[in-house]
Amino acid sequence: MTQDQTRRSGQALMAGAGLSVLLFLMGAAKRSYAVLAIPVFAGLIAAAGMAFWVGYTMATTNWDDPEDYGVDDDPPEA
């Protein structure tokens, strides 16, 4: 990724963040239920997605060969 692409991506993120705050404030001014329900639902989906990802990683990681992880089963000789 070039510096110009990175800057454009950063500008797009800033514009999206500003737009989301503006839409939230407009919804709050209208006392809309959706203005609270949508962000809460998005947060729930994000948290559940991360929990599923961690669980999937823990469930599918292969720990059968300790040498792959730098673990030595033999105790050091004295």
N, C-alpha and C positions, 0 to 999 in steps of 0.2 A: 504494500500500500504506500503510495507516495504522500508527500507532505500536503499537497493540494487536496487529495482525496480524504485525508484525515481531517483537514480543516473543514471541508464540505460536510463530512459526516458529523463533526462537532457542531456545526451551525444548524444542521438538520435536527440534531438532538435538542439543542437549545430552543429552536422554533417549536418542536413538538411539546417540550416541557411547558413553554409559555402558553401554547394553545390549550393544553390540558388544564392549566390553572385558570385560564380565562373561561373555558367551558364549565369548570367546576363552580366558579364564582357566579356565572350566569344561572346555573341550575340552582345554586343555593339562594340566589335572590328570588327565584320563582318558587322556592320552598318545594322543590321536586324531590320525591323519594328516591328516584333513580340516581341522583347525584351522590348519594351515600351508598346505595346498593351496588352500583357497578364497581367502584373501587374496592369495596369489601369483597365482592365476588372475585375480582381479579387477584387480590391478595391471597384469598383462599386457594385459588387455582395454582398460584405460584408456590405457595407453601406445600401444597399436596404434591405438586410436580417435583419439587426438590426432595421431599421425603421419599417419593417413589424412586427417584434416581439413586439416592443413597441406599435404599433397600435393595434395589436391583443390583447395584455394584457389590454390596455385601453378599448377596445371595449367589452371584455368578463368578466371584473371584476364585481362582484356582490356587489353593494353598498346599497342593500335594507335594511339590518339590521344594524343600526349604533352601536348596542351593540357589534358586532363582532370586531369593530375597537376601542373600548374604548371611543366612543363618547356618551355623555349624552345629549339628546334633551331637558331635563327639565333644566331651569335656576336655579342656586342655590338660596335657600331661604335666605332672609336677616334677 
